[in-house]
Amino acid sequence: MSMNINLDKKGGIQIPRRHVVKSIEEIQDEFSLHDIWCIKNPNEQSFTWGRCSPFVFCRLDYWLISDKLHDLVTNVDILPSIKSDHSAVFLELEEIKENNRGPGYWN
């Protein structure tokens, strides 16, 4: 399944399954989720699944994150994996520092 047929698929039938795309978009809207890969790589064509015969490559995996995590993402990548037709997905967040707390109620 491909969300953006121009960037997320190469080869094969270029018709997206609209009901699946609509379902994912509804979930994104309901929970304020965004595909961080698209945000960080708006024009890059990269794939998480592929085969050579027939020639078809797709980005089937999505990094849907909340608005609150968006600014904490330091790296998002698609990496080759061994002995699989699926690539590894990588998401790195910056370290979240603990907040200093006040004296509180219990001393």
Secondary structure per residue as TSV (DSSP state, phi and psi in degrees):
chain	resnum	aa	ss	phi	psi
A	1	M	-	360.0	137.3
A	2	S	-	-128.3	133.6
A	3	M	S	-83.1	-46.3
A	4	N	S	-115.6	99.9
A	5	I	H	-59.0	-29.4
A	6	N	H	-73.8	-33.4
A	7	L	H	-103.0	-27.8
A	8	D	H	-100.3	3.3
A	9	K	E	-148.1	143.2
A	10	K	E	-138.4	123.6
A	11	G	E	84.2	174.7
A	12	G	S	69.1	-168.3
A	13	I	-	-75.5	128.4
A	14	Q	-	-94.4	30.5
A	15	I	-	-109.1	117.1
A	16	P	-	-73.8	152.3
A	17	R	-	-80.7	97.4
A	18	R	H	-58.3	-37.5
A	19	H	H	-66.0	-33.6
A	20	V	H	-72.3	-45.1
A	21	V	H	-59.1	-44.0
A	22	K	H	-62.1	-41.2
A	23	S	H	-62.7	-43.5
A	24	I	H	-65.6	-42.2
A	25	E	H	-62.9	-37.0
A	26	E	H	-65.2	-41.6
A	27	I	H	-63.8	-43.1
A	28	Q	H	-59.5	-45.0
A	29	D	H	-65.3	-44.0
A	30	E	H	-63.8	-38.5
A	31	F	H	-109.1	10.5
A	32	S	T	53.1	53.5
A	33	L	E	-104.7	148.9
A	34	H	E	-134.7	146.4
A	35	D	E	-81.2	102.0
A	36	I	H	-64.5	-27.4
A	37	W	H	-60.5	-46.3
A	38	C	H	-66.2	-35.5
A	39	I	H	-67.7	-44.8
A	40	K	H	-80.2	-23.1
A	41	N	-	-134.3	64.8
A	42	P	T	-62.7	-26.8
A	43	N	T	-119.4	8.6
A	44	E	-	-89.0	134.2
A	45	Q	-	-102.0	113.6
A	46	S	-	-146.1	151.8
A	47	F	-	-127.9	150.3
A	48	T	S	-107.6	-4.3
A	49	W	E	-148.7	146.8
A	50	G	E	-166.8	161.5
A	51	R	E	-149.5	156.1
A	52	C	E	-96.6	-21.7
A	53	S	T	-136.8	103.6
A	54	P	T	-72.3	159.4
A	55	F	E	-68.3	106.9
A	56	V	E	-145.9	129.8
A	57	F	E	-135.0	136.8
A	58	C	E	-141.3	153.3
A	59	R	-	-97.9	102.0
A	60	L	-	-96.7	-14.5
A	61	D	-	-108.7	140.4
A	62	Y	-	-128.4	140.3
A	63	W	-	-100.6	89.6
A	64	L	E	-92.5	115.8
A	65	I	E	-127.9	160.3
A	66	S	E	-78.7	164.0
A	67	D	H	-57.6	-35.6
A	68	K	H	-67.0	-25.8
A	69	L	H	-93.1	-14.8
A	70	H	H	-51.1	-48.6
A	71	D	T	-73.6	-13.4
A	72	L	T	-88.3	-8.3
A	73	V	E	-76.4	120.4
A	74	T	E	-100.5	-24.2
A	75	N	E	-157.7	138.6
A	76	V	E	-139.1	132.0
A	77	D	E	-152.1	159.6
A	78	I	E	-113.9	122.3
A	79	L	E	-119.4	145.0
A	80	P	-	-64.6	147.4
A	81	S	-	-122.1	161.4
A	82	I	T	-93.6	137.1
A	83	K	T	56.6	39.6
A	84	S	-	-150.6	150.3
A	85	D	S	-88.1	0.5
A	86	H	B	-105.2	141.6
A	87	S	-	-87.0	160.4
A	88	A	E	-82.6	145.3
A	89	V	E	-108.0	143.1
A	90	F	E	-132.4	129.6
A	91	L	E	-136.3	125.1
A	92	E	E	-120.2	132.4
A	93	L	E	-110.7	147.6
A	94	E	-	-69.7	157.2
A	95	E	-	-65.3	134.0
A	96	I	-	-93.5	117.2
A	97	K	-	-82.1	142.4
A	98	E	-	-67.7	142.2
A	99	N	-	-80.2	138.1
A	100	N	-	-72.8	130.8
A	101	R	-	-97.6	154.7
A	102	G	-	-76.7	-172.2
A	103	P	-	-66.1	-25.4
A	104	G	-	73.3	-169.9
A	105	Y	S	-88.2	-29.5
A	106	W	-	-102.8	123.4
A	107	N	-	-108.2	360.0
